[in-house]
Amino acid sequence: MAGQWGNNTLGAGQQTCFYFVRPVTSGFLPVISVLPLSPSFTNPGQMYTLQSLDSLSFPTANQLGVSTIWSQLSDDGSNLIYYMAVMNFSNSTIEYAFVETDI
């Protein structure tokens, strides 16, 4: 079962990055995503362009872009660190929460 946590906002055309640290456990794989909590009032033809991200391609919901999660092992091998970027391609502020489940 997925758990929803956090309550964040991201202004028009802004981007932010997050990292999550989880202990290394055999057979444990967290799936972390973002759930928009507010509607988008921007038409797809009016989407913001983040110039530094022109070559990236991934799905968007309510013009809220979420990168693929990538990870690395900590120096001592006891933790996995997961990284994710969230981008707002709309012309308005979007509120969102994180959704996490484990497989």
N, CA, C and O atoms as a GROMACS GRO file, in nm:
protein
  412
    1MET      N    1   0.084  -0.118   0.000
    1MET     CA    2   0.000   0.000   0.000
    1MET      C    3   0.089   0.125   0.000
    1MET      O    4   0.189   0.131   0.071
    2ALA      N    5   0.052   0.221  -0.079
    2ALA     CA    6   0.130   0.344  -0.092
    2ALA      C    7   0.098   0.441   0.021
    2ALA      O    8  -0.014   0.448   0.070
    3GLY      N    9   0.200   0.515   0.061
    3GLY     CA   10   0.184   0.618   0.162
    3GLY      C   11   0.208   0.755   0.101
    3GLY      O   12   0.304   0.774   0.026
    4GLN      N   13   0.123   0.849   0.133
    4GLN     CA   14   0.138   0.987   0.084
    4GLN      C   15   0.194   1.071   0.197
    4GLN      O   16   0.146   1.063   0.310
    5TRP      N   17   0.295   1.154   0.167
    5TRP     CA   18   0.355   1.238   0.269
    5TRP      C   19   0.410   1.366   0.208
    5TRP      O   20   0.436   1.374   0.088
    6GLY      N   21   0.425   1.465   0.294
    6GLY     CA   22   0.477   1.594   0.249
    6GLY      C   23   0.372   1.677   0.183
    6GLY      O   24   0.272   1.626   0.131
    7ASN      N   25   0.393   1.805   0.184
    7ASN     CA   26   0.305   1.900   0.117
    7ASN      C   27   0.396   2.013   0.069
    7ASN      O   28   0.442   2.094   0.149
    8ASN      N   29   0.420   2.017  -0.060
    8ASN     CA   30   0.515   2.112  -0.117
    8ASN      C   31   0.448   2.197  -0.224
    8ASN      O   32   0.347   2.156  -0.282
    9THR      N   33   0.503   2.313  -0.251
    9THR     CA   34   0.458   2.395  -0.362
    9THR      C   35   0.579   2.432  -0.446
    9THR      O   36   0.691   2.441  -0.398
   10LEU      N   37   0.551   2.452  -0.574
   10LEU     CA   38   0.656   2.487  -0.669
   10LEU      C   39   0.600   2.595  -0.760
   10LEU      O   40   0.498   2.575  -0.825
   11GLY      N   41   0.667   2.710  -0.764
   11GLY     CA   42   0.622   2.824  -0.844
   11GLY      C   43   0.636   2.799  -0.994
   11GLY      O   44   0.704   2.705  -1.036
   12ALA      N   45   0.572   2.882  -1.072
   12ALA     CA   46   0.575   2.872  -1.218
   12ALA      C   47   0.718   2.872  -1.270
   12ALA      O   48   0.798   2.959  -1.236
   13GLY      N   49   0.751   2.773  -1.353
   13GLY     CA   50   0.883   2.765  -1.415
   13GLY      C   51   0.996   2.725  -1.322
   13GLY      O   52   1.112   2.729  -1.362
   14GLN      N   53   0.966   2.688  -1.198
   14GLN     CA   54   1.072   2.652  -1.103
   14GLN      C   55   1.100   2.503  -1.105
   14GLN      O   56   1.020   2.423  -1.154
   15GLN      N   57   1.215   2.468  -1.050
   15GLN     CA   58   1.252   2.328  -1.035
   15GLN      C   59   1.320   2.309  -0.900
   15GLN      O   60   1.376   2.404  -0.845
   16THR      N   61   1.313   2.189  -0.848
   16THR     CA   62   1.378   2.157  -0.721
   16THR      C   63   1.424   2.013  -0.723
   16THR      O   64   1.370   1.932  -0.799
   17CYS      N   65   1.520   1.979  -0.642
   17CYS     CA   66   1.572   1.843  -0.635
   17CYS      C   67   1.563   1.792  -0.491
   17CYS      O   68   1.575   1.869  -0.395
   18PHE      N   69   1.541   1.663  -0.478
   18PHE     CA   70   1.530   1.600  -0.347
   18PHE      C   71   1.620   1.478  -0.342
   18PHE      O   72   1.657   1.422  -0.445
   19TYR      N   73   1.656   1.438  -0.221
   19TYR     CA   74   1.721   1.309  -0.204
   19TYR      C   75   1.659   1.240  -0.083
   19TYR      O   76   1.618   1.305   0.014
   20PHE      N   77   1.654   1.108  -0.090
   20PHE     CA   78   1.595   1.026   0.015
   20PHE      C   79   1.696   0.918   0.051
   20PHE      O   80   1.753   0.855  -0.038
   21VAL      N   81   1.720   0.895   0.179
   21VAL     CA   82   1.817   0.796   0.224
   21VAL      C   83   1.741   0.680   0.288
   21VAL      O   84   1.659   0.699   0.378
   22ARG      N   85   1.770   0.560   0.240
   22ARG     CA   86   1.707   0.439   0.293
   22ARG      C   87   1.816   0.337   0.325
   22ARG      O   88   1.912   0.326   0.250
   23PRO      N   89   1.803   0.262   0.435
   23PRO     CA   90   1.903   0.159   0.465
   23PRO      C   91   1.901   0.050   0.359
   23PRO      O   92   1.796   0.018   0.304
   24VAL      N   93   2.017  -0.007   0.331
   24VAL     CA   94   2.026  -0.117   0.236
   24VAL      C   95   1.961  -0.240   0.299
   24VAL      O   96   2.000  -0.283   0.407
   25THR      N   97   1.862  -0.296   0.231
   25THR     CA   98   1.791  -0.414   0.276
   25THR      C   99   1.772  -0.507   0.157
   25THR      O  100   1.731  -0.462   0.050
   26SER      N  101   1.800  -0.632   0.174
   26SER     CA  102   1.784  -0.728   0.065
   26SER      C  103   1.637  -0.736   0.024
   26SER      O  104   1.549  -0.753   0.108
   27GLY      N  105   1.612  -0.723  -0.106
   27GLY     CA  106   1.476  -0.734  -0.158
   27GLY      C  107   1.391  -0.609  -0.141
   27GLY      O  108   1.272  -0.612  -0.172
   28PHE      N  109   1.448  -0.500  -0.093
   28PHE     CA  110   1.372  -0.376  -0.068
   28PHE      C  111   1.395  -0.278  -0.182
   28PHE      O  112   1.510  -0.245  -0.213
   29LEU      N  113   1.289  -0.231  -0.243
   29LEU     CA  114   1.300  -0.131  -0.349
   29LEU      C  115   1.190  -0.028  -0.330
   29LEU      O  116   1.073  -0.058  -0.355
   30PRO      N  117   1.224   0.094  -0.287
   30PRO     CA  118   1.121   0.196  -0.273
   30PRO      C  119   1.083   0.254  -0.410
   30PRO      O  120   1.168   0.271  -0.497
   31VAL      N  121   0.956   0.283  -0.427
   31VAL     CA  122   0.907   0.351  -0.546
   31VAL      C  123   0.852   0.484  -0.498
   31VAL      O  124   0.751   0.488  -0.428
   32ILE      N  125   0.919   0.593  -0.535
   32ILE     CA  126   0.880   0.726  -0.489
   32ILE      C  127   0.834   0.806  -0.610
   32ILE      O  128   0.904   0.811  -0.712
   33SER      N  129   0.719   0.869  -0.600
   33SER     CA  130   0.665   0.950  -0.708
   33SER      C  131   0.605   1.077  -0.649
   33SER      O  132   0.611   1.099  -0.528
   34VAL      N  133   0.548   1.159  -0.736
   34VAL     CA  134   0.488   1.286  -0.695
   34VAL      C  135   0.343   1.289  -0.740
   34VAL      O  136   0.311   1.250  -0.853
   35LEU      N  137   0.255   1.334  -0.653
   35LEU     CA  138   0.113   1.345  -0.680
   35LEU      C  139   0.073   1.492  -0.678
   35LEU      O  140   0.082   1.556  -0.574
   36PRO      N  141   0.028   1.548  -0.793
   36PRO     CA  142  -0.020   1.688  -0.792
   36PRO      C  143  -0.145   1.698  -0.704
   36PRO      O  144  -0.235   1.615  -0.713
   37LEU      N  145  -0.151   1.800  -0.619
   37LEU     CA  146  -0.266   1.823  -0.532
   37LEU      C  147  -0.351   1.940  -0.578
   37LEU      O  148  -0.460   1.962  -0.525
   38SER      N  149  -0.302   2.015  -0.676
   38SER     CA  150  -0.378   2.129  -0.726
   38SER      C  151  -0.391   2.116  -0.877
   38SER      O  152  -0.304   2.058  -0.942
   39PRO      N  153  -0.498   2.170  -0.934
   39PRO     CA  154  -0.515   2.162  -1.078
   39PRO      C  155  -0.420   2.256  -1.151
   39PRO      O  156  -0.367   2.351  -1.093
   40SER      N  157  -0.398   2.228  -1.278
   40SER     CA  158  -0.317   2.316  -1.361
   40SER      C  159  -0.411   2.405  -1.442
   40SER      O  160  -0.512   2.359  -1.495
   41PHE      N  161  -0.377   2.531  -1.450
   41PHE     CA  162  -0.458   2.625  -1.527
   41PHE      C  163  -0.385   2.670  -1.653
   41PHE      O  164  -0.420   2.772  -1.711
   42THR      N  165  -0.284   2.593  -1.694
   42THR     CA  166  -0.203   2.627  -1.810
   42THR      C  167  -0.236   2.531  -1.923
   42THR      O  168  -0.239   2.410  -1.903
   43ASN      N  169  -0.260   2.583  -2.041
   43ASN     CA  170  -0.279   2.499  -2.158
   43ASN      C  171  -0.144   2.442  -2.199
   43ASN      O  172  -0.043   2.510  -2.184
   44PRO      N  173  -0.140   2.318  -2.252
   44PRO     CA  174  -0.013   2.259  -2.291
   44PRO      C  175   0.067   2.347  -2.388
   44PRO      O  176   0.190   2.344  -2.384
   45GLY      N  177   0.002   2.423  -2.472
   45GLY     CA  178   0.072   2.511  -2.566
   45GLY      C  179   0.136   2.631  -2.500
   45GLY      O  180   0.218   2.699  -2.562
   46GLN      N  181   0.101   2.658  -2.373
   46GLN     CA  182   0.154   2.772  -2.300
   46GLN      C  183   0.255   2.730  -2.194
   46GLN      O  184   0.287   2.808  -2.105
   47MET      N  185   0.304   2.606  -2.202
   47MET     CA  186   0.393   2.555  -2.097
   47MET      C  187   0.524   2.631  -2.093
   47MET      O  188   0.578   2.673  -2.195
   48TYR      N  189   0.572   2.648  -1.973
   48TYR     CA  190   0.701   2.711  -1.947
   48TYR      C  191   0.812   2.626  -2.009
   48TYR      O  192   0.797   2.504  -2.017
   49THR      N  193   0.920   2.685  -2.051
   49THR     CA  194   1.036   2.610  -2.098
   49THR      C  195   1.151   2.636  -2.002
   49THR      O  196   1.195   2.750  -1.986
   50LEU      N  197   1.199   2.531  -1.941
   50LEU     CA  198   1.316   2.541  -1.855
   50LEU      C  199   1.437   2.519  -1.943
   50LEU      O  200   1.465   2.406  -1.983
   51GLN      N  201   1.510   2.625  -1.976
   51GLN     CA  202   1.616   2.619  -2.075
   51GLN      C  203   1.723   2.515  -2.045
   51GLN      O  204   1.777   2.456  -2.138
   52SER      N  205   1.755   2.493  -1.919
   52SER     CA  206   1.860   2.398  -1.886
   52SER      C  207   1.815   2.253  -1.902
   52SER      O  208   1.898   2.162  -1.891
   53LEU      N  209   1.687   2.230  -1.927
   53LEU     CA  210   1.635   2.094  -1.935
   53LEU      C  211   1.576   2.062  -2.073
   53LEU      O  212   1.494   1.971  -2.085
   54ASP      N  213   1.614   2.136  -2.175
   54ASP     CA  214   1.555   2.119  -2.307
   54ASP      C  215   1.570   1.978  -2.364
   54ASP      O  216   1.486   1.936  -2.444
   55SER      N  217   1.673   1.904  -2.325
   55SER     CA  218   1.696   1.774  -2.386
   55SER      C  219   1.636   1.658  -2.305
   55SER      O  220   1.651   1.543  -2.345
   56LEU      N  221   1.570   1.686  -2.193
   56LEU     CA  222   1.510   1.579  -2.112
   56LEU      C  223   1.370   1.548  -2.160
   56LEU      O  224   1.300   1.635  -2.212
   57SER      N  225   1.329   1.424  -2.143
   57SER     CA  226   1.194   1.384  -2.182
   57SER      C  227   1.140   1.286  -2.078
   57SER      O  228   1.202   1.183  -2.052
   58PHE      N  229   1.025   1.318  -2.019
   58PHE     CA  230   0.959   1.230  -1.924
   58PHE      C  231   0.814   1.275  -1.912
   58PHE      O  232   0.780   1.387  -1.952
   59PRO      N  233   0.727   1.188  -1.858
   59PRO     CA  234   0.585   1.224  -1.847
   59PRO      C  235   0.562   1.342  -1.753
   59PRO      O  236   0.641   1.364  -1.660
   60THR      N  237   0.456   1.416  -1.776
   60THR     CA  238   0.416   1.524  -1.686
   60THR      C  239   0.269   1.506  -1.650
   60THR      O  240   0.191   1.453  -1.728
   61ALA      N  241   0.233   1.550  -1.530
   61ALA     CA  242   0.094   1.551  -1.486
   61ALA      C  243   0.068   1.693  -1.438
   61ALA      O  244   0.140   1.744  -1.353
   62ASN      N  245  -0.035   1.757  -1.492
   62ASN     CA  246  -0.063   1.897  -1.458
   62ASN      C  247   0.060   1.983  -1.484
   62ASN      O  248   0.086   2.077  -1.409
   63GLN      N  249   0.134   1.953  -1.588
   63GLN     CA  250   0.258   2.022  -1.624
   63GLN      C  251   0.363   2.014  -1.513
   63GLN      O  252   0.452   2.099  -1.506
   64LEU      N  253   0.353   1.914  -1.427
   64LEU     CA  254   0.450   1.890  -1.322
   64LEU      C  255   0.540   1.776  -1.368
   64LEU      O  256   0.495   1.661  -1.375
   65GLY      N  257   0.664   1.806  -1.400
   65GLY     CA  258   0.758   1.705  -1.448
   65GLY      C  259   0.832   1.641  -1.333
   65GLY      O  260   0.875   1.710  -1.240
   66VAL      N  261   0.847   1.510  -1.338
   66VAL     CA  262   0.919   1.437  -1.234
   66VAL      C  263   1.023   1.349  -1.302
   66VAL      O  264   0.989   1.265  -1.386
   67SER      N  265   1.148   1.367  -1.266
   67SER     CA  266   1.255   1.291  -1.329
   67SER      C  267   1.250   1.145  -1.287
   67SER      O  268   1.183   1.109  -1.190
   68THR      N  269   1.320   1.063  -1.360
   68THR     CA  270   1.344   0.926  -1.318
   68THR      C  271   1.427   0.930  -1.190
   68THR      O  272   1.516   1.014  -1.178
   69ILE      N  273   1.399   0.842  -1.098
   69ILE     CA  274   1.477   0.838  -0.974
   69ILE      C  275   1.606   0.762  -1.001
   69ILE      O  276   1.604   0.654  -1.060
   70TRP      N  277   1.716   0.818  -0.958
   70TRP     CA  278   1.842   0.746  -0.968
   70TRP      C  279   1.901   0.734  -0.828
   70TRP      O  280   1.864   0.810  -0.738
   71SER      N  281   1.992   0.639  -0.810
   71SER     CA  282   2.042   0.613  -0.675
   71SER      C  283   2.191   0.584  -0.676
   71SER      O  284   2.251   0.556  -0.780
   72GLN      N  285   2.249   0.591  -0.557
   72GLN     CA  286   2.388   0.553  -0.538
   72GLN      C  287   2.404   0.497  -0.398
   72GLN      O  288   2.329   0.532  -0.307
   73LEU      N  289   2.502   0.410  -0.381
   73LEU     CA  290   2.532   0.350  -0.253
   73LEU      C  291   2.617   0.448  -0.173
   73LEU      O  292   2.707   0.513  -0.228
   74SER      N  293   2.590   0.460  -0.044
   74SER     CA  294   2.671   0.548   0.041
   74SER      C  295   2.813   0.493   0.051
   74SER      O  296   2.837   0.376   0.022
   75ASP      N  297   2.907   0.578   0.092
   75ASP     CA  298   3.048   0.539   0.099
   75ASP      C  299   3.071   0.415   0.186
   75ASP      O  300   3.157   0.332   0.155
   76ASP      N  301   2.995   0.402   0.295
   76ASP     CA  302   3.016   0.286   0.383
   76ASP      C  303   2.930   0.166   0.343
   76ASP      O  304   2.939   0.061   0.407
   77GLY      N  305   2.846   0.180   0.239
   77GLY     CA  306   2.766   0.068   0.188
   77GLY      C  307   2.642   0.035   0.269
   77GLY      O  308   2.577  -0.065   0.241
   78SER      N  309   2.608   0.116   0.368
   78SER     CA  310   2.493   0.085   0.454
   78SER      C  311   2.363   0.150   0.408
   78SER      O  312   2.255   0.109   0.451
   79ASN      N  313   2.371   0.252   0.322
   79ASN     CA  314   2.251   0.324   0.277
   79ASN      C  315   2.248   0.339   0.126
   79ASN      O  316   2.353   0.345   0.061
   80LEU      N  317   2.128   0.345   0.073
   80LEU     CA  318   2.107   0.384  -0.066
   80LEU      C  319   2.051   0.525  -0.064
   80LEU      O  320   1.962   0.556   0.015
   81ILE      N  321   2.102   0.610  -0.151
   81ILE     CA  322   2.056   0.748  -0.160
   81ILE      C  323   1.987   0.764  -0.294
   81ILE      O  324   2.047   0.742  -0.399
   82TYR      N  325   1.859   0.801  -0.290
   82TYR     CA  326   1.778   0.817  -0.410
   82TYR      C  327   1.763   0.965  -0.441
   82TYR      O  328   1.738   1.046  -0.351
   83TYR      N  329   1.778   1.002  -0.568
   83TYR     CA  330   1.769   1.141  -0.612
   83TYR      C  331   1.653   1.156  -0.710
   83TYR      O  332   1.623   1.066  -0.788
   84MET      N  333   1.588   1.272  -0.704
   84MET     CA  334   1.474   1.300  -0.793
   84MET      C  335   1.463   1.451  -0.814
   84MET      O  336   1.486   1.529  -0.721
   85ALA      N  337   1.428   1.491  -0.934
   85ALA     CA  338   1.405   1.632  -0.965
   85ALA      C  339   1.257   1.652  -0.998
   85ALA      O  340   1.196   1.568  -1.064
   86VAL      N  341   1.201   1.763  -0.953
   86VAL     CA  342   1.061   1.798  -0.980
   86VAL      C  343   1.062   1.934  -1.047
   86VAL      O  344   1.125   2.028  -0.998
   87MET      N  345   0.991   1.946  -1.161
   87MET     CA  346   0.986   2.070  -1.237
   87MET      C  347   0.842   2.114  -1.262
   87MET      O  348   0.755   2.030  -1.288
   88ASN      N  349   0.818   2.242  -1.255
   88ASN     CA  350   0.685   2.298  -1.283
   88ASN      C  351   0.691   2.366  -1.418
   88ASN      O  352   0.751   2.473  -1.432
   89PHE      N  353   0.628   2.306  -1.519
   89PHE     CA  354   0.625   2.361  -1.653
   89PHE      C  355   0.505   2.452  -1.677
   89PHE      O  356   0.484   2.499  -1.789
   90SER      N  357   0.425   2.477  -1.574
   90SER     CA  358   0.305   2.559  -1.593
   90SER      C  359   0.334   2.706  -1.562
   90SER      O  360   0.444   2.742  -1.523
   91ASN      N  361   0.232   2.788  -1.582
   91ASN     CA  362   0.242   2.931  -1.553
   91ASN      C  363   0.182   2.966  -1.416
   91ASN      O  364   0.162   3.083  -1.385
   92SER      N  365   0.155   2.864  -1.334
   92SER     CA  366   0.098   2.889  -1.201
   92SER      C  367   0.167   2.798  -1.099
   92SER      O  368   0.234   2.701  -1.135
   93THR      N  369   0.150   2.830  -0.972
   93THR     CA  370   0.206   2.750  -0.865
   93THR      C  371   0.130   2.618  -0.854
   93THR      O  372   0.007   2.616  -0.862
   94ILE      N  373   0.203   2.508  -0.835
   94ILE     CA  374   0.141   2.376  -0.820
   94ILE      C  375   0.177   2.321  -0.683
   94ILE      O  376   0.293   2.327  -0.640
   95GLU      N  377   0.078   2.267  -0.614
   95GLU     CA  378   0.098   2.201  -0.487
   95GLU      C  379   0.106   2.050  -0.512
   95GLU      O  380   0.031   1.997  -0.593
   96TYR      N  381   0.197   1.982  -0.442
   96TYR     CA  382   0.213   1.838  -0.463
   96TYR      C  383   0.259   1.769  -0.337
   96TYR      O  384   0.307   1.832  -0.243
   97ALA      N  385   0.243   1.637  -0.335
   97ALA     CA  386   0.288   1.552  -0.224
   97ALA      C  387   0.368   1.435  -0.282
   97ALA      O  388   0.356   1.404  -0.400
   98PHE      N  389   0.447   1.371  -0.198
   98PHE     CA  390   0.520   1.252  -0.239
   98PHE      C  391   0.435   1.130  -0.211
   98PHE      O  392   0.358   1.127  -0.114
   99VAL      N  393   0.448   1.029  -0.295
   99VAL     CA  394   0.381   0.901  -0.277
   99VAL      C  395   0.489   0.795  -0.281
   99VAL      O  396   0.572   0.793  -0.372
  100GLU      N  397   0.490   0.706  -0.181
  100GLU     CA  398   0.594   0.603  -0.174
  100GLU      C  399   0.532   0.467  -0.144
  100GLU      O  400   0.442   0.455  -0.061
  101THR      N  401   0.582   0.368  -0.212
  101THR     CA  402   0.546   0.229  -0.184
  101THR      C  403   0.673   0.147  -0.194
  101THR      O  404   0.771   0.190  -0.254
  102ASP      N  405   0.673   0.031  -0.136
  102ASP     CA  406   0.790  -0.057  -0.139
  102ASP      C  407   0.755  -0.186  -0.211
  102ASP      O  408   0.646  -0.241  -0.194
  103ILE      N  409   0.850  -0.233  -0.293
  103ILE     CA  410   0.832  -0.362  -0.358
  103ILE      C  411   0.945  -0.454  -0.320
  103ILE      O  412   0.949  -0.569  -0.364
   0.00000   0.00000   0.00000
